[in-house]
Amino acid sequence: MKEPIMNNIITKITDRIATESGISVRFVSNVVDLLKSGATVPFIARYRKEKTGSLDEVQITSIRDLLNRFEELEKRRTAVINSVEEQNLLTPELKEAFMSASTMAELEDLYLPFKPKRKTRASIAKGRGLEPLAKIIMAQRKTDLIARAKQFVDPAKEVLTIEDALAGARDIIAEWANEEPRARARLRRLIYKEGIIISRPVKGKEEEGEKYQTYFEWSEPARKAPSHRILAMFRGEKEGLLHIKISPNEEKALMTLENLFLKDSGEASEQVQRAVHDAWKRLLHPSLETELRNDLKEAADKTAIRVFAENLRQLLLASPLGQKRIMAIDPGFRSGCKIVCLDEEGRLLHNENIYPHPPVNEKGKAINKIQSLVSAYNVEAIAIGNGTAGRETEQLIRKIRFDKDVMAIMVNESGASVYSASDLAREEFPDYDVTVRGAVSIGRRLADPLSELVKIDPKSIGVGQYQHDVDQKLLRQALDDTVTSCVNAVGVELNTASKELLTYVSGVGPALAASIVNYRNASGAFNSRNELMQVPRLGAKAFEQAAGFIRVTQSDNPLDSSAVHPESYWVVEKMAADLDVTLTDLIRKKDLQKQLDPARYVSERIGLPTLKDIMQELARPGRDPRKTFDFFEFDKSVKNVDDLREGMVLPGIITNITAFGAFADIGIPHDGLIHISELANRFVRDPAEVVTLNQKVMVKVLSVEKERKRISLSIKQAEINE
């Protein structure tokens, strides 16, 4: 595409994004330019605030997604115009209509008559020479229709009777009605506004589809159906257990078509009426229902993905225990409990098995072993996986007397088995089996959840609903965005970060991450940020994107361990020079920082938003945005579902948030559901407004279905009792 034309398209897209997002055209244009130049969302949000008007990551991501969407529309527009032009059917008026189409649906409606078709009833009728008759009927003039139709009877063309001729003409008219943009637009509005989604069980599969019993006799306005119901019904349909259909009021649909196409009340008009009724039932309704299904699915996917991504964010940004010597236990009954001891950097020091639980029951031996290992490896905290035998192991640990304070903490082990069987785990621990690798993962995620969880596919962590039903491409993009955002918000220590963690640093990616680790292994620790430039294939652009998000704590330059970007070091050096102090003094001494007026340093090179960020960073260099670790303990009297009673108030931890509520771990193998109506003493539209992942809460047990292992909980009633 020629550059001036391309520039015009980008300008057009930029204007549309500004209109749709409500963001200034200037800032949208700057963001688009930065994205096109290869800048990442975290980099733009953090280090280009003057250009964006201090837009945050959510707004910049929205601009990026709208840019992609509108670019897809422009690509399709070009393909459509080229296709019609190749058919020698493109007129100036038609081209203008194509160029004016503002949505994909509008564009496709205009293109429909020119779209290459498979064999249809209308194309067969046209092949039999019945199009002139269809035009005569469509004109709806007073005429002897039977006599006119008789002229088209031709056994050689398989038109044997007058009714054959009329039926073929109606098929052609039905296709015209289906391809009429006004008809499609009006009926689309009708089905979108008044469409009812109806769910029924597939006959004979009621027992097999018992889990979908709620949807056996279900109907509601499609546009009001919440995302989790849409996804549940569509999943049931996909599994062959439910019949789903969406339809508006059929009388209104037919009246809409009649008002558009009927001109009179004679014989010809009766044929047109029959044709448009057929068009609705056979062509328009199925087509528009499919469109609406796709739109409902897309909207439901976005909601589910948003919830999943927010849950993942909260999990990744969970409070780290920090650099402690940790014993990690992967509990089990018959196979025993795998114990590993890790140093402050998460390196494996020791591993072995104990068998404190049935059927072996070597409790005394296990206690002695744990005591000796805690002493030998100077263990400061014990991480216990929350899977099978997790509570029993926790109770065992809490009974042991140590000669010092040792924290015992339950850790969500979701995904640990996935990591332990991965190529990455085999590469890191080639001489150990999956049980050792899984226990190491449990210990490391207590010390630093972010660093460990980036090694696991987010879909294996267990914080999403319907994750296998939603658009996998959109899900992957959203989860990658979330991981990238979290990693860059926290920052990465260059000399200890794993290849997986470095992969998510702005501007790096898998190949450069591997190069960084290879360079570090060959040349030793990095002594400065600038040394990154010596890594093979890491050029100036990648350095620009990455440098502000990495930390080199052992560098001679104290700014290398902060979030101040190297491109702004000069201004901090000027501040220090103006006060006649060293950089180290400026960073350490708050009274010196208070003497600075950021506005004095505003110039063409740097603006006030960046200067304010620098001042905040000088006050708390390399600050970690995550909360301080908060110790938590479950109710010791509750070990399994049989111990639960209605009305009990228990401590719990939010483990998952969905569109219909939240799940809480109360210290037994089965999480309880806090329905959205039980989250607060007010109407709640979105559970994420009320609770966050890993939040400590008090819950009241509302009901327990022991056979089905279903537990209903309430936060609001627990609060009332308190």
N, C-alpha and C positions, 0 to 999 in steps of 0.2 A: 504494500500500500504506500502511495506517495506520501512524503513527509507532511506537506500542507494539509492533505486530507486527514491524515492521522492526527495532526494537531487539532483540527476542527472537531474530530470525534472526541478527543480527550477533553476539549473545552466543553463540549455538549454533555459529556458524562459528568464532568466536575460540577456543572450547573445543576444537573439532576440530583447528584449526591447532596449538594448544599441544600436544595429544596427539600429533599426527603429527610435529611438528618437535622435540619435547622441550624447547621453550622455555617459560619461565614464562608463565602466562596474563596476568599483569599487564603484562609487557613486550610480549607479542603484542598485547594490547588497545591499548596505547599506540601501537605501530607502525601498527595498523589505523586508529586515530583520526588519526594524522599523515598516512597515505596518503590517507584520505578527505578530509582538509583541503587536499590538493593538494601536500603536501611530496614532494620527490623522494628517491630512495634515497640518493644521495651526501650530501644535506643532512642526512637523518635520521642516517646513519652518523657523520657528522663533528660535527654541532652539536647533536644531541639524545641524547647518550650517557647522561645521567641518566635519561631516560625509557625507554631501551631496554636498560639494563644493558650498554652498550657493545657491542651486537651489530654485526657487521661487514656490509659490503654484500652478501656472499653470503647471510647469514642473513636479512637484510631483504628481499632479492629473493625468497628462498624463501617468506617470509611473504606477500609480494605475489602470487606465482604461486598459492600455495594459496588465498589469498583469492579470486582470480579463478575458480579451479576450483570452489570450494565455492559461490560466488555463481551460477555457471552451473548447478550441481546444484539450487540452490534455485529458480532461474527455471524449470527444467524440471519440478521437483516441482509448482510452482504451476500450470503449464500442463497437466500430467497430471491433477491433481485437478479442475481446471476442465473439462477435456474429459469426464471420467467423470461429473461432476456434470451437465453439459449433456445427457448420455445418460440421466439419471435412474437411474443405476446405482450411485451412490456411497452406501455404507453406512458407519456409524461404524467398523466393523471394517476395512473396506477403506481408509478414510482413514487410520486408525492405521498400517496396513501401509505405505501410501505415505509417511507422515511418518517412519517408522522406517527406511526404505531409506537405507543409508549410502553406496552407490555408484551411479553412473549405470546400470551393468549390472543391479543389483538392482532399481532403479526401473523400468527398461525391461522387465524380466521380468514384474513385477507388472502393468504397463500393457498388455502384449502382447495379452491377450484382449479388451481394450476399444479397441484401436487401430483406426481406420478402415482397412479392407482393400480391396485391389483384388479382382477376381474370382478365387477359388481353387477348387480341387477340392472343398474342404469346404463353401464357401458355395454352390456349385452343388448339392451333395448336400442341404444344408439346404433349398434352394429346391425340391427335389423331395420334401420331406416326410420325409426319412430320419433326422432327428435323434432321434425317439422310438426307432427301431430301434437307433441307436448307443447310446442310454442303456440299452436292454435288454441289448445285448451287453456293455457296460461293467460292468453289474451282475454278470455271470458266474454267474448262477443256473442251476440245472439246469432246462432247458426244451427243448422241441422247437424248435430254432433255425430249422430249415428252414420249419416251419409258420408261425412268427412272421414270418420274412422274406417268406414268400409273400404275407402281408397287405399288404405295401408295394409289391408289383408293380403298376404303373399305367402303361400305355403312354402315357396322356395326359401324364404327367410324365416321359416318356422313361426310365422304369424298366421295362425289357422282360422281365427275367428275375430269378430269385431271386439269381443271382450279381451282377447289376447292383445290386440292393438291398444285398447284403452289401458290395460294393465301395464303394458310396457311404457306407455306415455306417463302413467302415474309414477312409475319407478324413476323416470327421469326427473319429473317435477319434485319428487321426494328428495332426490339428491340436490337439486337446486335449492330447495328449502334448507337442507342441511348445510349447504355451503354459503348461505346468505349471512353476511357478517351481522346485520341488524338482528336477525332472528337468533343467532347464537348469543349475541350480547345480551338481549333481553331475557332469554331463557336462562342464561348463566346467572344473571342477577336474581331471577326468580328462585332457581334451585339453591343458590348460595344463601338467599335470604330466608326461604321457607322450607328448605329441604329437611326432611325427617329421616334420621338414620334408624333403621329397623333391624333388630337381630332376632333370629330364631334358630333353634337347634336343627342340625341335619337329622332327618328322619332315621331312626334306628341307631343313632349314636348318642342318645341322651345319657346313657350310663357312662360311656367312654369320655364324654365331655362334661362330666359332673363338675369339674373345677370351673366351668364357664356357666354354671347354673343361673347366676345372676342375669346373664344375657340371653336366657332361653325365651323370654317374652319381654323384650326391651325395646323401647322407642323413645326418642327425644329429639329436639331440634339439633341438627348436625352441627351448626355453628356454635352451639352452647355446650357441646359435649367436651368434658375435660380431656386433656391429653392421655391420661392413664387409661380412661375408658376406651378411647379411640384405639390405642395400641393393643389393649386387651382383646377387643372385638376383632380387630384385624388379625391378631395372632390366632384366635380361635378359628377364623375363616381359613387362614393359611394351613392350619392343621386339619382342615376338613371336618370340623366339628360344629361350625356355625354358618348360617346363611346371613349375609349382610346385604342390605340394599338401601339406597338413598333416593328419595323422590320428593318433589314438591307436590302441591295440589295439581292433579292432572287436568282438572277442568280449566284452571288458570293457564296452564301451559298450552292447552289446545286453543283456548280463546286468544292467547297471544299470537299464535301462528295464524289463526283465522283472520284476526284484525290486520295482520301484515299482508296476507296473500289473497284473501277473498275480496272480489270487487263487485260481485253480483249474486244472484240467487238462482241462476239458470242451470242447465245441464252441465255446462263446462265448470261452473263454480262448484257444483256437487263433486265433480271429479277432482278438482283442486283440493276441496275439503278432505276427501278420502286420501289424497296423496300426502297432505301435510300431517294428517293424523298418523299415517304410516311413517312419515319422516320422524315424528316425535318418538313413537314407540320403538322403531327399528334402528334409527340413526342418532337423532339428537339426544334423547334421554341416555342411552348407553354411553355416548361420547362425553356428555357433560357430567354424568355421574362419575365417570372415570377421572375427569378433571378435578371434580370436587373431592373425590377420594384422595387423589394425589395431593391436593392442597391441605386437606385435613391431616393426612399422614405427615406432610412436610411440617405443618405447624406443631403437631404432636411430637414429632422428632426433635424439633428445636427446643420445645419445652423440656422434654426428657433429657436432652443433651445439656441444656443449661443447668438443670438440677445436678446431673452427673458431674459436670465440670466444676460447679461450685462446691460440691461435696469433696471432689478431688483436691481442690484448692485448700480447703480447710484441713484435709488430711496431710497434705504436703507441708503446710505451714504450722503443723502441730508443734507444740513446745518440745524442744530437744532437751534431753537430760544433760547433754554436753560431754566433754571428754572425761569419761570415768572408766575405771576398770570394771568390766561387767561380766557376770556369769549369766549365760542364757540357757534356758531349759526348754526343749521341745517335748512336751509331755506325751505320755502314752501309757496304756495298760499292759497288754500282752508283750508288746515290743520294747517296753521300758521307756525311760526318759533319757533323751540325749542331752548331755551337758557339754557346753563349750565355755572356755574362759578367754576373754578378749582384753587386749591392752587399751590404753586411752585412744589410740588411733584406729581401733577396731580390728587389729591384727589377731589372728588365731594363735593362742598360746598352748591350749590343751583341749582334749576332748575325751569323753568316755561315757558309758551308759550306767544308769542305776535302775533298780527295779523295786520301787517302794510300794507299788500298787498290785492288786490281784492280776494274774493268778500267782505271781512269784512272792509278793508280800515281804520283800527284804527291807522293811522300813528302817530298822535300826542301822543296818549297814549303809543305807542311802543317806541317813542323817549324818553319820560319821564322815562319809565321803564329802558331803557338801561342806561340812565344817572345816575339813582339812584343806579343801580347795579354796575356800574363801580366805583362809589364813595364808596359804602358800602363794596365792596370786594377788593378795591384797585387794580382794573384790570389794567394791563400794556399793554396787547395786545388782539385784538379780532380776532378770527379765524372764517372765514365764508366758509362754504362748497360751492363747485363750481357747485352743481347740480341745480335742478329746483329752480328758483327765487334767485339764487346766486348773479347774477349781480345786480338785483334790491335791494337786501339786502345790498350789498356792497355800492351802491350809497346812500342808506339811512344812513348808518353808517358814511360815509364821510361828510355828511351834518351836523352831530351832533357836537355841540360845547362842548368839555369837559374842565374841569378846569386843565387839565394836558395833556402831550403828550401821546396819545394812538395809537399804530399801528393797522391798520386794514388790514388783510392779507387773500387773497383767498387761500383755502387749497383744494387740490385734494381729494375728498371724496370717490374715488373708493374703494370698499370693506368695507366701514364703515357699510353698511346695512348687509353685510355678518357677520361681527364681532358682530353687535348688536343682531342678532338672534342666535348666537352660544351658545353652552353649557358654554364656557368660560365666555362670557359676562353675562349669567344668574347667573353663580357662583359668579362673581365679584359684580354684582348689582342685587341681587335677588328681591329687592323691587321696581325696576324701569322697565318701559317698554322699547321697542326697540328704541323709539325716543330719550330718555335720553341717552341710551347707545351709539347710533350713534353719538350724539352731543359730548359726552365725547371723543369718538375716534377721532373726527375731531380736538378737542382742543389738545389732547395729541400728535397727529402726527405733529402738528406745533411745540410743545416744543421739541420733540425727535422722529423724524420719525422712526428710527431704533427700539426703544423700543416698539412702538405701532404697526408697520407693521409686526413684527414677530408673532403677534397674529392672523394674517389673512393668509389664504391659498394664496400663491403668485399668483395662477391662477385667484384669484378674484380681484387682484389689477389693472388689465387692462393695462399691459405694454407688452403684447406678441401678436403675430399674429399666427393664426392656432394652438392655444394651445390645442384644442380638437382633432386635426388631427394627432399630432405627437405622437411618442412612449411615453406613459405615464410613464413608468418605468424610461426611460432616462431623461424625463423632471423632474420628482420628484427628481432624483439624482442630476441633475444640479442645480435645485433651492435650494435644501437642502445644496449643496456645497456652493452656493453663500451666502445664509443666514449665514451659519456657518463661512465663511470667513469674512463677514462684521462684525458680532458680535465680533469675536476674534480680528479683526483689531482695533476695537474701544475700546474693553475692557468693563467689566461689573462691576458695583458697587454692591458688594455682599449684602449689607444691604438694598438696595432699588429695586433690579432687580426682575421682575416678574418671575414666574415659566417658562413662555414661553421663556423669554429671556435667562434664565439660561440653558434651554434645549439645546441651540445651543453652549454653551461654550464647548470647547475641552474636551472630556473625560467624560462629564456629562450625557446628554440624559434625557428623560422625567422622569424616575423613580428617579434618583438621584436629579434632579431639585426639584421634589416634596418633597423629603426627606430634602433637604436644606431649603426649605420654611417652612416645618413643624417644623424643628429644630429652625429656626429663630423665628417663632411664639411662640414656647414654651419656648425658653431660652433667647430671646432678641437678640439684635444686636451682630454680630460677632465683636470681638475685635482684631482679627488678622487672617492672612491667615492660620496659623497652626491650628486654631480652626476648620477649615473645616474637619480635620481628626476625629473630634468627631461626625460628622454626620453619622448616621447609614448607613451601607453598602457602605460608601465612603472610599475605601482603598487607599493604597500607589500609585497604578498605576493611578487611577482616579485623585488623588491629583497631581501627577507629570504632567499629561496632562492638568489639569485645572488651577493650581495655578498661572501661569504667566499671565493668561488672566483675572483674577478677581482683583478687587481693594477693599481695606478696608481702606478708607480715615481716619477713626477715630482710626486706630491702633497706638500703641506707636512706632512701627517700620516704619519710613518713606518709606522704600522700599516696604511696603505692598500696597502702593497706586501707585506703578510704574509698568512698564512691566518687571522689572528685576525678573528673576525666583528665587524662594527661594534656588534652588540648587546652585545659584551663589552669594548668599548674602556674603559668606565668602570672596570673592575676593574684594567686595566693602568695607567690614569691614577692610580688610587688607590695601586697599588704604587710608581709613580714618586714620588708625593707623599709616601708614607711614608718613602722614602729621601731625599727632598728633592733629586731629580735630574730631568732632563728625560726625555721618552720616548726621544729619540734616544740619550741616554747609557745608559739602561736596556737598550736593544736592542743597543748596540755593546759594552758592557762586561760580560764574563762574571762578573767578581768581584762586581758589583752584583747580578746575577741570583742568585748563590749565597747572598746574604744573605736571600733571600725564602723563606718557608715557605708553600707553596700552601694548606695546611690552614687557615691564619689567615683566608683569604678565602672560605671555604665559607659559603654563606648559602642562603636560600630561592631567590634569584635565580640562583645558580650553584653547581655541584657540583664535587667533586674531579676527576672525569674530564676535564671541560672545562678546569679550571685546570691540570692536568698537560699537556694539549695546548698551552695558552697558553705555559707555561714552555718547552716544546720549541720552539715557534715563535719565542719571543724569542731562544733560543740560535742558531737558524738561520732567520731570517726569509725567507719565500718560497722555502724550500728546494725543489729539483727532485728528485723521487724517482728519476729516471732515472740510470743508471750513466754514468760518465765515458766519453767516446768512446775506443775502443780500436782502434788501427791494425792492419790485417790484410793479408797478401799471399799469393796462391796460389803453387804451385810453378811456376816459370817454364818448366820443361822439358815441362810438360803443356799442350798447346794444343787437342787434340781427342781423340775416343775412340780413334783409332788409336795414340795415344801411351801408352795405358794398358796395364799388364801386371799379371797376377795377382801378388799379394804386395807391390806398391808401397804405401808409407805416405805419405800426402799430407795437407796441411792442407785443411780444408774448413769450410763454414759451413752450419749447419742452416737449411734454407729452408722446410720444411713438416713438420708432425707429424701423423700419422694414428693410427688405432687399431691398425694392424698394424706400425708402425715410424716411421721418419723419413727425409726426403730431405735430401741434402747437396749443395751446390754445391762442386765441386772445381776450378772454373776452366775448365770446358768447357761447350759449349751444352746438355749433358744432365745433369741431376741424377742422383745415384746413390741407391739405396735401401739404408738400414740397417734390415734386418728386426728386429723386436722381439727376436728371439732373439740378435741380434748387438749389442745396445745395452749390455749389462753382463754381468759374470761371475756373474750371479744371475738368478733368475726375475723377470721384469718384467711386471707386470699392465697398466701404463699407461705408454707411452713418455714422457709429459709428466713422469713422476717422475724421468727420467734426463737428458733434454735439454730445452733451451729454444730458441725461435726466435732466429735470428741468433747462436747460440752458436758460438764457434770451437772446432773439434775436430780431432783427428788421426784419420784413417781408413785402414784397410787395404783394398786392392782384392781382393775374393774371386773375382769372376768378371766377364767382359765378354762380352756378346753384341753384337758390332759391328753385325750386320745389323739387329737389333731395337733397337739403341741402349739396351740394358739393362745397368746397372752395379750389381753387388752389392757393398756395402761392410760393414765391421765397425769398430766402435769398440773393442770389448773385445779383439780380436786385435791392433789397433794398440797398445793399452796394454801387452799382453803383450810385443810386440816391443821396445817402448821399455824 
